[in-house]
């Protein structure tokens, strides 16, 4: 939260109150604040702690959307991919993907080649290389341990990866805060306050105290992702807007025959595409796509999903022989897709919709959307906000203004590696996580020599980063710090052991008492429990 105190919130009428600090809410907050609107952003948890944290971590054009003739969505996605390469180069990196084509594949060489050509044509303004079509022999040279049985050919094309999607969400929120937005996490909205066909604001329960607060706003945006319908329960909206599907992933170490680049393949079991992607020094394998009607706050991978991903990977790379014993952890999220009744999951559009509510004309609900197109969704939404407020909209600048960690990144990175006293692994990781804001981390570490020392097993994360996450990046809990700020909670051991040292750093430098440190550690262990394979 910025300088405003919770007690002051009731005295302000915000132009816009946004409920949900996932990628869409964060993007809207950034754009709206940059264009001069007063913004309050609320989330019942941490920034980016919902669906945004549990994606396949790709910024992609949506190659498979071509099958459903969603050319507009593909073009939008490819345009946004190029923009994100420019405004967040420290977080968004080019990723080559190999598509093997087998005799049994539903999508044969002609279909794949047509898709590749269309993809290149729709990305006419891209900086990434064009696709290459490979013969069988060339495909096996590219991925020598790929299953050769029935292999006809392959294609190589480029998309991009956002290794730490959590940081992309956070930097949008930090940018919004820099422009004056008020951010309150762990603020559960309990009531939409309505009168005479309009909303006047929201009531929410704040943080650890559970105190009830009221915030007033001219327009309310429901950007709660899979929880959109839950927030609307107290309104006259009785038809569901969200028809969420669950996507699960497994994380494994480098395995026998593992490809050096990402692989985008067709699963034999259900003909759905799935990915095997080098990620964070390991491999990310996913995703599934199944209906989900369970508890949105407790989503985890089912044994059937895990078996599906293992079996398909072992089929594609027979030497792998992966079992559940090789899985470091799993993660799952629910996509906030539009409700389409009984339609096949894979056919549900990935387009986003900004739903207006005739009975409450200053309420907007965000349905759908994905990491790739969050910025264009935000631009459309903020344009609409200005129309509803009866104001002229200043031009959107989010497509050309770098995110906080991306300002002059290339030049900064070279100088940082040469000048800063930390070890090369620490320097490289600081740049990978914080971009140009690594200089702020380094500056904070000058307070005390102990802050400039690595504290984790990999010896690449500084004690000062724990302090930085709470003082400069709005972390409220140890879980926020490890899973969504320093990112070491996503290492192979989920920061086991490192979490205890981080709690000790909290005691030494953040004023935590023994009780607070013990509680933070216990809560973190509970939070990562659902990522573990049973």
Order of alpha helices (4+ residues) and beta strands (2+ residues): alpha-beta-alpha-beta-beta-alpha-beta-alpha-beta-alpha-beta-alpha-beta-beta-beta-beta-alpha-beta-beta-beta-beta-beta-alpha-beta-beta-beta-alpha-alpha-alpha-alpha-alpha-alpha-alpha-alpha
